[in-house]
Amino acid sequence: MKHNFRDIVPKPDNPRIAGLSERNACQHVEQRMTIPRVRDFMAAWKQRAEEPFHGITTDGHKIPGLFHRADEGAPTAQMVAAARNLLAVATDEERAQICHPVDSERWRTWSNPELYVNRFGVRLDEIRTELRDAVLGVLQASMSADGYEKACNCMRMNHFLGELVNAPMIMNEYSYNFLMFGTPSVNEPWGWNFYGHHLCLNCFILEKQMVISPTFLGAEPNIIDAGPWKGLTIFGDEETKGLDLMRSLAPDVRDRAHIYKLMKDPAMPADRWHPADQRHLGGAFRDNRVIPYEGVEATQFSKAQQQKLLDVAKAFLSYLPPGPLSARMEQLEKHLPETRFAWIGGYGDDDTFYYKIHSPVAMIEFDHHSGVFLTNEEPWKCHIHTVVRTPNGNDYGKDLLRQHYESVHPGHLPGGRKVA
C-alpha cells in the first residue's frame, strides 16, 4: 500500500515539533542540547572532527595510486569568475567569515541535521540578498545545470518541511552555510563547502580537475503538494534505477546482494545501524570510517547489469559538470571488478530499502528513513538520504591536494605542515 506523507504530519502539540515556531535556529540548538542523546551525538562528532584526516577505507589502509592529476574539463574559469564576484560583493567582515586556508579543518565540519551547531562561514538566511545570490552563483558555476537544480530542490524541500512543522526560522530555503577555501584561481587549489539540513556539498578545484564529495542530499518529505513548488519531487531516478538493478539480478546473485532482509535487522552488528544515520555509513563526521565491503561483486553481473549499476551511480553524480562527470564515470568503470553492491530491506513496489555501491574510488548510498519531524516510526519512502564519498583519501580532493604540494613543496602543505 502506498503511503501519503500527509498522514504523518505531526499536530502542532506533538512533542516532536511543539514550540518550534517560537525558536530561531540558535535557540533550537540550545533546547535540543538539553537532551542527553543529542549531547552524546555532538560529543562524538567533536571527537571525530579532531582526528587527522585519513579517509574512508575498507580495512584502515588507503589503496595508493588511485587518483591522478589530469585535465578533466572542469569549468574552472567560470567558477573563478563567480567566486571573485562573491568576494567583490562581500564586505571585509563578510570576507573574513567566508575565507579560510585551502587545508583548513573547517572543511570537515559540515553537518546535515537542522541543528545549527557549526556556525562557520555565512548563513544564507542571515545575509544580504546580493551576497546570498553571489554565493548561489558560485554553486551554479561549479555544478551541472541538473545538479544545481537538484541542490535548489533540496533547499525548497527543506523550506516546505519548515512550513509543515511550523519551524520557518529553523528550516527554510536559505538555512545553509557557505565557506570558501583557498584563493579562487585557475592554477592553484581552492574550493568551497555548503551545508545545512539535507544538503551538504564539498567542492575542490585544481586547474581543470574537480572533486565534489562528500555530498549529502536528502528530503523529508520528498514531494511538495502545495504552494509555489507544488508537484516537485526528488530522488526518483536514484530510487527507481536502484530498484530496477536489484530486481534484474539472478536469484542467487540477488541473494548475495541482499545482506539484511529487515531495515533494522536483529542480525546486524551493533555499528551497522545508528539512531540518527540509520543504515547509511558515510554521513557527517565519518571521514575516517572503516567500512568493509558488503554484498555481491559486480563481476557477477551481466554486462547489461553492470551498465545498470553505472547508470545508478551516474544518477547520484549528475551534479558534476560534463567533463568531470565523464572522468568520474571512467574511474568507476575501470574499478568495476572491485565494486560491490549491497541491499537492505525489500524490493517490492511498496517496500522501503537501502543500497550501497562501493568501489575503491566511490561509495554511494541510498536510504529510506523513519521520521525525524514526520511521525513515522518505521522507514517510509517519503524520507530519503543519499550520500556520495570518495574513499581512500580523496574526499575534499585531499589526495589531489597532496599531489599538488608534493610537486611544488615536497612533503609539505601551506604553513609548513607535513602532508598526511
LUMLOLO-598937 format. One line per 2 residues: their letters; for each residue x, y, z of N, C-alpha, C. Coordinates in steps of 0.001 Angstrom, whole numbers, plus 500000, padded with zeros to 6 digits. Atoms other than C-alpha are relative to their C-alpha. Layout:
! LUMLOLO-598937
A) X Y Z X Y Z X Y Z ~ ...
This chain:
! LUMLOLO-598937
MK) 500832 498812 500000 500000 500000 500000 500876 501250 500000 ~ 499240 498771 500045 501355 503410 499067 499575 500927 501145
HN) 500262 499116 498879 501638 505966 501866 499911 501446 499517 ~ 500087 498568 500230 500705 509648 501874 500643 500707 501178
FR) 499279 499368 498892 503071 511798 503901 499087 500876 500850 ~ 500921 499171 499213 500126 513947 504973 499464 499244 501211
DI) 500479 500807 498879 499116 511055 507233 500954 500026 501185 ~ 499009 500018 498921 502294 511504 509285 500534 501395 500316
VP) 499646 498643 499585 502495 515293 509562 499535 500184 501440 ~ 500391 499913 498586 502522 515941 513319 499047 501165 500270
KP) 500857 498913 499521 499861 518011 515063 500866 501027 500737 ~ 499173 498943 499382 501105 521337 516500 500447 499695 501426
DN) 499626 500294 498613 501129 519951 520061 500833 498731 500141 ~ 499164 501204 499942 503155 516846 519133 501374 500367 500568
PR) 498694 499667 499395 506360 516752 521248 501131 500160 498994 ~ 498949 499860 501007 508431 516412 518060 500170 501452 499563
IA) 499949 498654 500589 507554 519947 516995 499468 501087 500917 ~ 500566 499001 499095 505967 521664 519995 501034 501081 500309
GL) 499128 498874 499676 507496 525109 520441 500948 500422 498904 ~ 499046 499651 501056 509464 525147 517171 499717 501370 499413
SE) 500337 498715 500620 507578 528175 515873 500520 501184 500793 ~ 499563 498909 499132 508830 530233 518806 501516 500137 500061
RN) 498541 500008 499892 512531 529439 518334 500654 500348 498679 ~ 499149 499877 501175 515189 530610 515926 500987 498835 500000
AC) 499107 501147 500150 517942 528264 514786 500928 499823 501197 ~ 499083 500094 498853 520294 529088 517666 499268 499538 501255
QH) 500785 500427 498840 517577 528720 520304 499603 498530 499889 ~ 500353 501407 500213 516596 525397 518753 501139 499083 500428
VE) 498852 500806 499587 520112 524036 519252 500102 499967 501518 ~ 499911 499951 498542 520153 525197 522875 498973 499068 500641
QR) 501027 500873 499451 516890 523378 523511 500344 498533 499770 ~ 499676 501394 500308 518000 520188 521760 501196 499504 500811
MT) 498814 500413 499247 521298 520164 523648 499682 499677 501457 ~ 500405 500456 498666 519352 519603 526878 499659 498514 499996
IP) 500353 501413 500121 518595 516099 525572 501289 499171 500022 ~ 498731 500732 499863 521316 513604 526667 500475 499326 498723
RV) 499549 500709 501206 521347 511574 523424 500515 500975 498952 ~ 499501 498990 500939 521806 514762 521391 501384 500478 500438
RD) 498678 499604 499493 524700 515851 523637 501032 498923 499688 ~ 499077 501100 500285 526285 512416 523218 500366 499967 498516
FM) 499798 499982 501444 525859 512618 519452 500984 501098 499623 ~ 499116 498874 500301 527532 516029 519323 501413 499772 500541
AA) 498677 500299 499431 530369 514861 521588 500759 499040 499087 ~ 499353 500927 500937 531068 512010 519165 500449 500737 498751
WK) 499598 499175 501142 531111 514497 516273 501293 500746 500307 ~ 498833 499201 499630 533606 516700 518108 501255 499133 500067
QR) 498850 500896 499884 535884 513757 518860 500520 499597 498619 ~ 499576 500416 501336 535904 512601 515220 500588 501164 499215
AE) 499485 498825 500718 536480 516134 513936 501444 500293 500368 ~ 498636 499737 499539 539704 516284 515959 500996 498975 499485
EP) 499100 501002 500562 541114 513179 514248 500623 500531 498713 ~ 499421 499630 501299 543594 513866 511423 499294 499262 498877
FH) 500687 500633 501129 542051 513148 508035 500807 498822 499466 ~ 499397 501187 500609 542765 509683 506675 499198 499566 498781
GI) 500882 500424 501075 539769 508888 504502 499326 498682 500308 ~ 500729 501260 499855 537235 506096 504332 500781 498884 499319
TT) 499308 501171 500544 538826 502676 503792 499189 498751 500347 ~ 500655 501260 499661 537729 499051 503883 500677 499283 501160
DG) 499265 500728 498956 540406 497956 506353 500966 500880 500787 ~ 499101 499090 499295 542146 501067 507717 501205 500421 499197
HK) 498842 499686 500830 544697 501201 504909 499544 500559 498655 ~ 500336 499412 501280 544445 503504 501903 500676 499250 498862
IP) 499416 500583 501206 544980 501998 498464 500707 501123 499244 ~ 499288 498913 500677 547701 504101 496803 499788 499981 498489
GL) 499954 499928 501449 547797 505302 493218 498661 499971 499294 ~ 501325 500054 500626 544039 505532 492607 499638 501281 499253
FH) 500412 498701 500515 543794 509239 491808 501190 500702 499361 ~ 498905 499410 500770 545837 511168 489265 499607 501384 499509
RA) 500214 498670 500560 546202 514777 488178 499709 499886 498510 ~ 500377 500068 501410 544559 515378 484802 499169 501221 499633
DE) 500928 499001 500527 542752 517890 482633 498682 499286 499722 ~ 501295 500666 500135 539139 516775 483046 498903 500964 499536
GA) 500967 499069 500565 537484 519831 481559 499106 500682 501001 ~ 500798 499288 498993 536253 521374 484814 499787 501455 499568
PT) 500302 498618 500403 534605 524803 484320 500703 501019 500893 ~ 499227 499228 499030 537391 526495 486254 499846 501498 499811
AQ) 500055 498555 500232 537239 529907 484603 498683 500590 500492 ~ 501280 499446 499552 533528 530383 485252 499852 499891 501512
MV) 500019 500114 498554 533938 529120 488817 500801 501130 500647 ~ 499161 498920 499466 536748 531607 489449 499286 501336 499864
AA) 500720 498741 500204 534682 534440 487972 498882 500157 501030 ~ 501086 499932 499025 531731 533587 490222 500529 500219 501411
AR) 499424 499853 498668 533942 533283 493298 500564 501406 500201 ~ 499471 498640 499878 535667 536593 492610 498868 501014 500098
NL) 501160 499126 499862 532279 538220 492165 499483 499975 501435 ~ 500426 500111 498607 531287 536890 495588 500896 500828 500909
LA) 499070 499268 499148 534417 538331 497172 499889 501504 499785 ~ 500167 498573 500276 533805 541677 495468 498734 500534 500660
VA) 501267 499589 499394 530242 541794 496781 500111 500066 501523 ~ 499895 500118 498547 531283 540861 500340 500736 501194 500608
TD) 499256 499014 499225 532395 543406 502938 501252 499344 500581 ~ 498799 500546 499362 535721 542993 504736 499627 498995 501083
EE) 500434 500909 498927 533912 541409 507680 499437 498712 499436 ~ 500579 501194 500614 531992 539036 505449 501069 499138 499358
RA) 498898 500777 500589 535142 538021 503559 500768 499255 501076 ~ 499288 500666 498903 536805 537239 506892 499235 498766 500479
QI) 500816 501159 499619 533901 534907 507713 500050 498906 498935 ~ 500106 500949 501113 533832 533266 504288 501311 499283 499728
CH) 498726 500498 500549 537542 532754 503530 500835 499264 501037 ~ 499171 500849 499143 539723 530009 505022 501125 499402 499170
PV) 498916 500647 500754 543031 528348 504071 499510 498748 499283 ~ 500456 501134 500808 542758 525594 501466 500060 498687 500766
DS) 499895 501233 499213 543779 522961 504029 499338 500135 501372 ~ 500659 499763 498720 541555 524296 506825 499181 498798 500451
ER) 500824 501064 499437 539947 521768 509135 498524 500369 500014 ~ 501400 499592 500104 536760 523827 508826 499288 499268 498857
WR) 500596 500702 501134 536207 521970 505549 499252 498747 500459 ~ 500540 501285 499554 535383 518824 507532 498893 500143 501037
TW) 500987 499821 498932 532884 520362 509979 498596 500277 499461 ~ 501358 499942 500532 529843 520209 507708 499114 499006 500732
SN) 500943 500949 499402 526723 518516 509009 498640 500162 499343 ~ 501263 500017 500731 523301 517577 507653 498741 500152 500834
PE) 501237 499707 499273 520798 517865 510541 499655 501484 499973 ~ 500419 498595 499945 518854 521073 511066 500689 500754 501133
LY) 499365 499394 498826 520898 521720 514224 501128 500938 499583 ~ 499040 498961 500399 522842 524969 513743 501140 500034 501006
VN) 498909 500181 499038 525907 523792 515646 501289 500617 499479 ~ 498728 499558 500563 528833 524519 513340 499770 501309 499239
RF) 500388 498689 500527 528356 528251 512779 501195 500687 499345 ~ 498842 499483 500719 531148 528873 510314 499555 500608 498678
GV) 500335 499372 501264 531196 530965 507162 498841 500954 500169 ~ 501210 499188 499936 527993 532835 506362 498788 499102 499785
RL) 501259 500742 500139 524437 531529 506655 499056 500826 499130 ~ 500705 499259 501036 522236 532465 503733 498748 500706 500487
DE) 501188 499304 499525 519147 533369 505744 500335 501119 500984 ~ 499571 498911 499113 521207 535840 507782 500719 501120 499256
IR) 499177 499038 500745 522884 537818 504967 499166 500754 498971 ~ 500641 499185 501025 522023 540411 502340 499655 499164 498765
TE) 500416 500715 501203 520203 539250 499217 501102 499983 498950 ~ 498938 499922 501009 523074 540423 496995 501101 498999 500292
LR) 498952 500947 499629 525595 538345 498917 499494 498566 499864 ~ 500584 501334 500144 523276 535344 499046 499971 499566 498537
DA) 500050 500333 501425 522783 535469 495280 501399 499722 499450 ~ 498623 500233 500448 526553 535672 494798 500496 498631 500461
VL) 499658 501348 499531 527020 532545 496946 499376 498954 499093 ~ 500677 500965 500869 524447 530683 494880 500602 500007 498599
GV) 499313 499932 501285 526263 531910 491780 501236 499119 499951 ~ 498828 500891 499937 529366 530005 492918 499549 498554 499839
LQ) 500514 501364 500152 527334 526809 493293 499589 499741 498558 ~ 500497 500191 501358 525707 527297 489915 501140 499858 499002
AS) 498852 500069 500904 529065 527871 488186 500773 498705 500151 ~ 499205 501187 499680 530503 524732 489805 499309 498689 499650
MS) 500779 501220 500149 527736 522238 489016 499359 499949 498616 ~ 500813 500111 501202 525835 520886 486050 498681 500726 500222
AD) 501307 499346 499865 522506 522568 485327 499043 499119 500806 ~ 500873 500911 499262 520666 519470 486581 500420 499896 501467
GY) 499508 500097 498636 522881 519273 489642 499647 501217 500828 ~ 500357 498778 499282 522320 522881 490601 498502 500023 500287
EK) 501446 500041 499786 518575 522430 490152 499653 499016 501112 ~ 500255 500963 498931 518663 519349 492388 500362 500596 501359
AC) 499626 499348 498743 520520 521312 495072 498926 501004 500414 ~ 501066 499036 499702 517926 524083 494840 498733 499288 500449
NC) 501192 500749 499617 515172 521474 495072 500105 499459 501426 ~ 499810 500399 498599 516672 520124 498314 499700 501171 500930
MR) 500257 498814 499197 516550 523673 499663 498503 500312 500047 ~ 501450 499765 500040 512918 524034 498550 499261 498977 500857
MN) 500605 501032 499160 512028 520718 500181 500176 500343 501480 ~ 499739 499606 498624 513625 521977 503395 499057 501121 500430
HF) 500921 498902 499721 511552 525158 503210 498589 499459 500223 ~ 501334 500592 499889 508398 523097 502697 499847 499264 501328
LG) 500051 500678 498713 509228 520947 505731 499869 501015 501132 ~ 500120 498957 498985 509722 524114 507791 498584 500524 500114
EL) 501400 499571 499973 506221 525181 506804 499104 498921 500604 ~ 500834 501105 499505 504734 521735 507532 500024 499906 501521
VN) 499867 500183 498550 506060 521682 511102 500122 501327 500735 ~ 500052 498664 499398 505821 525434 511727 501334 500383 500633
AP) 498655 499669 499520 509579 525962 512055 500769 500800 498947 ~ 499364 499284 501107 510420 528589 509411 501323 500663 500352
MI) 498731 499382 499619 513260 530161 511412 501107 498957 500156 ~ 499031 501090 499837 514948 526760 511749 500299 499339 498662
MN) 499850 500659 501305 514340 525221 508316 499291 500832 498942 ~ 500567 499223 501094 513852 527349 505233 500890 499839 498771
EY) 499263 500162 501251 515150 527713 501689 501455 500433 500122 ~ 498653 499431 499920 518242 529570 502852 500697 499723 501334
SY) 499356 500316 498715 519148 527965 506197 501225 499102 499776 ~ 498791 500733 500408 522560 526892 504818 501224 500886 500145
NF) 498732 499289 499825 526168 527872 505475 500908 499806 498799 ~ 499049 500050 501118 528853 528643 502903 501355 500465 500478
LM) 498610 499629 499742 532645 528735 503256 500802 499817 498719 ~ 499078 500143 501125 535413 529213 500705 501391 499693 500552
FG) 498679 500431 499553 538861 527629 500976 501027 500331 498919 ~ 498995 499587 500964 541994 528996 499333 499548 501235 499239
TP) 500278 498822 500823 542054 531796 496777 499551 499542 498622 ~ 500467 500421 501329 539974 531376 493600 501062 500240 498931
SV) 498885 499939 500933 542489 530623 490847 499830 498937 498927 ~ 500017 501020 501056 542769 528835 487522 501210 499077 500111
NE) 498775 500800 499877 546166 527431 488630 500180 499335 501353 ~ 499749 500474 498644 546117 526938 492398 498757 499316 500571
PW) 501149 500708 499421 543906 524676 494557 499132 500912 500858 ~ 500945 499280 499158 540795 526112 496160 498687 499228 500006
GW) 501283 500691 499987 537211 525161 496850 499015 500666 500937 ~ 501059 499459 499141 534084 525676 498916 499186 498855 500590
NF) 501036 500927 499564 531519 523916 501019 498732 500747 500358 ~ 501346 499457 499831 527817 524454 501522 499235 498945 500771
YG) 500614 501061 499205 525879 522690 504240 498835 500522 500843 ~ 501170 499764 499172 522632 522540 506157 499106 498778 499915
HH) 500892 501152 499900 519601 520312 506579 499743 499381 498636 ~ 500253 500798 501197 519526 517644 503852 500707 500512 498750
LC) 499194 499613 501161 522049 519394 501595 501390 500401 500466 ~ 498610 499730 499655 525823 519249 502055 500856 499689 498780
LN) 499148 500131 501178 528315 519789 499224 501400 500474 500346 ~ 498596 499610 499827 532110 519904 499320 500673 499942 498639
CF) 499464 499891 501356 533818 521109 496139 501451 500459 500041 ~ 498577 499678 500122 537573 521076 495486 500330 500201 498531
IL) 499639 499733 501398 539069 522552 492298 501492 500261 499897 ~ 498581 499795 500283 542620 522393 490941 500189 499975 498494
EK) 499882 499841 501442 543247 523676 487441 498709 499501 499333 ~ 501206 500451 500717 540820 521725 485194 499438 498698 500571
QM) 500427 501228 499339 540075 518982 487705 499241 500361 501268 ~ 500771 499699 498805 537492 518891 490474 499492 498732 500664
VI) 500628 501067 499209 536092 516686 493218 498841 500645 500749 ~ 501111 499588 499148 532632 517163 494706 499605 498802 500851
SP) 500332 501000 498982 532490 514901 497755 500787 500369 501267 ~ 501243 500706 499758 531494 514228 500429 498776 500837 499592
TF) 501281 499346 500199 527910 515023 499469 498947 499270 500814 ~ 501156 500553 499292 524724 514512 501411 498786 500756 499488
LG) 501235 499401 500478 521356 515174 499736 498841 499164 500511 ~ 501136 500722 499465 518029 514295 501286 498741 500846 499985
AE) 501272 499289 499926 514405 515261 501808 499045 499258 500928 ~ 501075 500514 499146 511607 514771 504349 498870 501029 500005
PN) 500264 501039 500993 509170 514596 502589 500705 500321 498682 ~ 499346 499812 501296 510455 514166 499029 499013 500422 498916
II) 500998 499477 500936 507345 515660 497438 499363 501238 500612 ~ 500706 498795 499576 505729 519089 497651 498621 499989 499358
DA) 501362 500111 500525 501955 519072 497317 499186 501282 500146 ~ 500715 498736 499847 501091 522717 497964 500992 501146 499850
GP) 499159 498821 500078 502399 526218 497394 500642 500182 498639 ~ 499418 499646 501302 504578 527681 494640 500782 498874 499338
WK) 499242 501115 500571 506591 524447 494173 499170 498720 499955 ~ 500877 501162 500017 503570 522131 494121 500337 499083 498822
GL) 499679 500984 501022 504301 518926 492195 501458 499618 499944 ~ 498574 500308 500008 508040 518952 492865 500270 498703 500746
TI) 499532 501227 499357 509556 515546 493637 501507 499899 499798 ~ 498547 500103 500072 513150 514472 494145 500426 498566 500301
FG) 499356 501309 499816 515352 511326 494058 499241 498858 499326 ~ 500708 501057 500719 513052 509447 491676 500936 499090 499235
DE) 499070 500834 500758 515934 508271 489468 500803 499089 500907 ~ 499193 500804 499092 518035 507101 492387 499187 498831 500558
ET) 500853 501049 499442 515108 505139 493798 499648 498940 498959 ~ 500494 500961 500993 513772 503552 490618 501133 499254 499303
KG) 498883 500677 500657 517120 502805 488973 500648 498974 500923 ~ 499455 500973 499059 518430 501140 492122 499111 498784 500133
LD) 500946 501099 499889 515284 499059 492457 500005 499135 498743 ~ 499960 500746 501259 515413 498085 488796 501232 499107 499924
LM) 498784 500819 499995 519005 496888 489181 499829 498790 500913 ~ 500170 501109 499061 518166 494785 492248 499067 498940 499430
RS) 500971 500952 500542 515172 493191 490547 500535 499246 498781 ~ 499482 500632 501219 517170 492409 487406 500964 498859 500285
LA) 498967 500983 499692 519680 490195 489226 499421 498588 500047 ~ 500376 501411 499871 519524 486431 489006 499792 499677 501477
PD) 500320 500252 498594 518091 484927 492234 501208 499739 500887 ~ 498851 500288 499143 521418 483576 493507 500877 501227 500193
VR) 499210 498763 499891 523216 486871 492770 499265 500989 500895 ~ 500804 499089 499174 520363 488864 494323 500081 499597 501469
DR) 499898 500456 498614 520569 486723 497456 501320 500447 500629 ~ 498699 499555 499469 524251 487620 497832 500025 501507 500217
AH) 500088 498548 499811 523472 491295 497394 499151 500355 501214 ~ 501016 499712 498990 520633 491102 499938 500550 499672 501383
IY) 499232 500308 498792 522691 491390 503103 499130 499939 501252 ~ 500945 500068 498883 519775 492049 505520 498588 500158 499450
KL) 501370 499966 500498 516086 491418 504962 499201 501158 500596 ~ 500746 498961 499294 514836 493963 507514 500816 501282 500079
MK) 499310 498714 499967 515663 497671 507641 500757 500210 501309 ~ 499244 500067 498747 516663 497267 511290 499985 498541 500413
DP) 500005 501452 499901 517603 493625 511270 500727 499550 501265 ~ 499304 500502 498797 518452 491747 514501 501363 499401 499682
AM) 498715 500590 500365 521317 490132 512564 501096 501032 499787 ~ 498994 498958 500230 523055 493478 512089 500946 500116 501188
PA) 499092 499683 498896 526223 494100 514123 499653 501356 500592 ~ 500407 498809 499245 525981 496921 516644 500231 501296 499241
DR) 499664 498739 500663 527605 499546 514414 499410 500099 498588 ~ 500568 499959 501353 525548 498753 511277 498738 500843 499925
WH) 501188 499141 499950 522528 500809 512387 500208 501040 501085 ~ 499789 498895 499066 522621 504207 514082 498690 500760 500158
PA) 501278 499313 499803 519693 506125 515635 499791 501205 499084 ~ 500127 498830 500874 520424 509199 513510 500310 499656 498547
DQ) 499610 500348 501370 522255 507860 510448 499190 498827 499452 ~ 500699 501232 500362 520197 504643 510435 500940 499103 499187
RH) 499155 500967 500705 521728 502498 507640 501191 500629 499273 ~ 498886 499449 500785 523958 504961 505798 501235 500170 500874
LG) 498733 500113 499273 527617 504807 506791 500938 501183 499780 ~ 499039 498975 500390 529275 507803 505148 499559 501418 500279
GA) 500529 498673 499715 527489 510757 506735 501011 500929 500640 ~ 499152 498961 499406 528834 513768 508604 500917 499422 501071
FR) 498990 500376 499013 531994 513311 510690 500331 498506 499948 ~ 499608 501393 500219 532657 509864 509208 501140 499917 498995
DN) 498938 499910 501004 535707 510896 507180 500994 498853 500066 ~ 498968 501031 499819 537907 508125 508594 499410 498618 500283
RV) 500659 501250 499622 535398 505305 508973 500561 498815 499207 ~ 499652 501258 500658 536466 501751 508192 498693 499312 499626
IP) 501252 500551 500508 533683 500340 506004 500333 498808 499107 ~ 499687 501183 500821 534263 496761 504829 499014 499856 498840
YE) 500896 500302 501109 532838 495681 501508 498875 499080 500474 ~ 501157 500845 499726 529364 494130 501688 499340 499640 498670
GV) 500820 500307 501153 527160 492348 499193 500721 499164 498955 ~ 499548 500838 501102 527954 490896 495792 500924 500788 499078
EA) 499064 499367 500920 530769 491625 493357 499306 500313 498672 ~ 500573 499621 501296 529812 493483 490181 500454 499065 498888
TQ) 499562 500990 500995 531767 490810 488294 498969 498882 499832 ~ 501047 501009 500098 528774 488538 488988 498810 500485 499175
FS) 501076 499433 500796 526550 490856 486956 500246 499744 498520 ~ 499854 499999 501454 525869 490540 483255 500484 501378 499545
KA) 499572 498705 500533 527209 493309 481009 498876 501034 500106 ~ 501136 499085 499917 523720 494820 480927 499772 500462 501435
QQ) 500175 499630 498598 523504 494741 484713 501132 500895 500490 ~ 498904 499086 499665 526939 496320 485049 499708 501404 499493
QK) 500367 498688 500519 525684 499120 482835 498893 500629 500846 ~ 501032 499485 499104 522618 499454 485053 500630 500575 501266
LL) 499326 499510 498803 524923 499804 488058 500670 501350 499724 ~ 499367 498731 500355 526892 502537 486285 498951 501095 499817
DV) 501066 499017 500178 523631 504264 485385 499456 500472 501348 ~ 500403 499603 498647 522613 504220 489048 501002 501001 500556
AK) 498961 499095 499501 525931 505799 490008 499924 501362 499319 ~ 500071 498738 500750 525528 508417 487292 498858 500875 500492
AF) 501121 499229 499462 522167 509445 488747 500416 500774 501251 ~ 499504 499316 498803 523953 510321 492005 501016 501086 499645
LS) 498879 499119 500333 526921 512012 490323 499642 501065 498978 ~ 500417 499060 501043 524873 514119 487918 500185 501450 500384
YL) 499699 498615 499616 525725 517231 489938 501296 500492 499375 ~ 498726 499616 500599 529140 517194 488235 499795 500584 498602
PP) 500029 499516 501384 529691 519268 485073 500429 498893 499036 ~ 499805 501114 500949 530048 517195 481865 501390 499386 500000
GP) 498650 500558 500050 533854 516825 481763 500346 499200 501246 ~ 499734 500764 498779 534343 515855 485429 499093 498791 500176
LS) 500887 501158 499902 531287 513581 485252 500516 498858 499130 ~ 499457 501024 500885 532753 511728 482276 501234 499343 500611
AR) 498785 500538 499375 536083 511345 484089 499659 499111 501193 ~ 500403 500773 498823 534344 510097 487241 499400 498662 499579
ME) 500599 501248 500465 532350 507518 485300 501065 499057 499439 ~ 498896 500841 500474 535540 506281 483625 500723 499346 501177
QL) 499404 500565 498785 537059 505828 487099 499177 498819 500503 ~ 500874 501042 499476 534051 503819 488235 500030 498754 499122
EK) 499982 501143 500908 534056 501639 485136 501318 499240 500090 ~ 498682 500638 499877 537781 500967 485479 500049 499076 501222
HL) 499931 500761 498752 537208 499678 489016 498768 499117 500234 ~ 501140 500911 499858 534087 497603 488335 500387 498635 500576
PE) 499649 501312 499435 535985 494363 489092 500114 499986 501533 ~ 499886 499942 498532 536486 495571 492700 498755 500578 500662
TR) 501193 499321 499501 532988 497045 493097 499001 499003 500579 ~ 501029 500834 499361 530327 495606 495422 498665 500753 500028
FA) 501357 499467 499901 526561 496110 495500 499293 499293 501148 ~ 500657 500574 498822 524623 495619 498752 498609 500598 500164
WI) 501403 499599 499868 520920 495810 499591 499471 499596 501373 ~ 500693 500281 498741 518917 496024 502824 498524 500336 499796
GG) 501431 499746 500113 515126 495756 503055 499382 499199 498867 ~ 500703 500720 501042 512601 494608 500492 500228 500608 498634
YG) 499897 499447 501354 512357 495124 496752 498679 499846 499243 ~ 501323 499911 500590 508618 495048 496172 499642 501447 499716
DD) 500396 498657 500412 506734 498035 494826 499905 500979 501172 ~ 500238 499108 498862 505915 499437 498272 501039 499856 501106
DT) 498997 500235 498959 508965 498232 500188 500970 501176 500128 ~ 498901 499066 499777 511498 500555 501755 501310 499234 499946
FY) 498734 500691 500185 515167 499828 501216 501180 500960 500134 ~ 498689 499336 500024 518812 500831 501438 500850 499252 498996
YK) 498986 500691 500798 521520 500124 498902 501288 500796 499977 ~ 498661 499406 500018 525226 500801 498545 500768 499475 498798
IH) 499010 500332 501024 527602 500845 495594 501351 500407 500578 ~ 498735 499741 499299 531135 500577 496972 501156 499491 499144
SP) 498801 500338 500766 534338 500660 494943 501183 500711 500624 ~ 498852 499266 499447 537892 501842 495648 499922 501507 499788
VA) 500008 498574 500341 537039 505233 494090 498667 500690 500284 ~ 501283 499384 499680 533428 505820 495164 499217 499112 500953
MI) 500981 500692 499172 530934 504886 497846 498707 500806 499927 ~ 501278 499344 500270 527302 505702 497039 498930 499290 500814
EF) 501014 500594 499139 524398 505169 499446 498636 500660 499786 ~ 501390 499559 500053 520621 505443 499250 499281 499364 501173
DH) 500667 500551 498821 518423 505053 502346 498636 500641 500202 ~ 501300 499537 499535 514723 505321 503195 500037 500060 501533
HS) 499884 499779 498557 514413 506715 506733 498645 500041 500690 ~ 501158 499709 499166 511944 506821 509564 499909 501513 500214
GV) 500230 498573 499860 510569 510200 510571 500902 500650 501034 ~ 499354 499131 499013 512536 512924 512303 498989 501056 500428
FL) 501074 499050 499718 509929 515652 512058 498632 499385 499702 ~ 501218 500756 500248 507247 513465 510479 499947 498838 500996
TN) 500206 500880 498845 505828 510812 512802 500159 498516 499719 ~ 499842 501434 500293 506558 507514 511017 501152 499396 500789
EE) 498972 500666 499188 508420 505243 513410 500843 499047 499159 ~ 499275 500867 500925 509434 502907 510561 500312 500787 498730
PW) 499677 499278 501229 511079 503975 507289 498806 500089 499042 ~ 500950 499779 501082 508762 505445 504661 500762 500526 498801
KC) 499327 499567 501219 509622 506222 501071 500070 501522 499863 ~ 500010 498540 500123 508940 509924 501612 501190 500664 500680
HI) 498811 499432 499339 512124 510412 503714 501227 499267 499479 ~ 498872 500609 500710 515318 509791 501742 501296 500712 500351
HT) 498633 499489 499873 519033 510231 502433 500856 499390 498901 ~ 499020 500504 500965 521717 509927 499745 501367 500558 500353
VV) 498631 499637 499633 525476 510029 500300 500948 499576 498888 ~ 498908 500361 500902 528483 510100 497969 501318 500300 500700
RT) 498649 499853 499443 532027 509582 499232 501033 499582 498967 ~ 498846 500443 500782 535421 509266 497561 500980 499351 500970
PN) 499161 500686 499011 537231 506604 499624 501493 500128 499688 ~ 498547 500105 500173 540955 506049 500034 500678 501358 499862
GN) 499268 498756 499794 541810 509635 500828 499720 501143 499056 ~ 500216 498880 500917 540276 511796 498082 498679 500733 500216
DY) 501039 499053 499609 537215 513232 499802 500638 501363 500171 ~ 499502 498620 499958 537606 517031 499694 501175 500216 499040
GK) 498849 499892 500893 540170 516426 496908 501326 499886 500719 ~ 498795 500011 499157 542703 515671 499640 501190 499335 499312
DL) 498866 500665 500639 544786 513281 497556 500554 500847 498858 ~ 499516 499096 501055 544943 515703 494627 500762 501164 500596
LR) 499277 498916 499321 545958 518463 497033 501376 499527 500447 ~ 498708 500566 499588 548673 516206 498417 500955 499920 498814
QH) 499143 500123 501183 549991 515507 494928 500483 501368 499522 ~ 499612 498652 500428 549970 519200 494071 501132 500537 500862
YE) 498955 499453 499130 552002 520184 497119 501252 499140 500025 ~ 498801 500820 500151 554327 517234 496727 500824 500482 498807
SV) 499277 499534 501188 555192 518640 493303 500561 501406 500181 ~ 499571 498607 499824 555505 522266 494475 500891 500155 501226
HP) 499233 499950 498751 556725 521884 498084 500064 498575 500545 ~ 499997 501424 499667 557702 518225 498502 499837 499737 501495
GH) 500218 500438 498619 556291 516743 501691 499248 500961 500867 ~ 500606 499002 499138 554523 519874 502893 498773 500648 499384
LP) 501140 499173 500349 551271 521773 502812 500303 501449 500354 ~ 499775 498617 499586 550954 525569 503229 500183 500102 501507
GG) 499735 499848 498584 552264 526710 506576 501089 499065 500504 ~ 498893 500868 499619 554996 524087 506554 499597 498673 500602
RK) 500427 501281 499432 552853 521199 507841 500278 498883 499022 ~ 499745 501152 500847 553752 517798 506556 498698 499428 499468
VA) 501160 500640 500598 551327 516106 504185 499712 498696 500728 ~ 500379 501246 499330 549359 513305 505902 500115 498831 499031
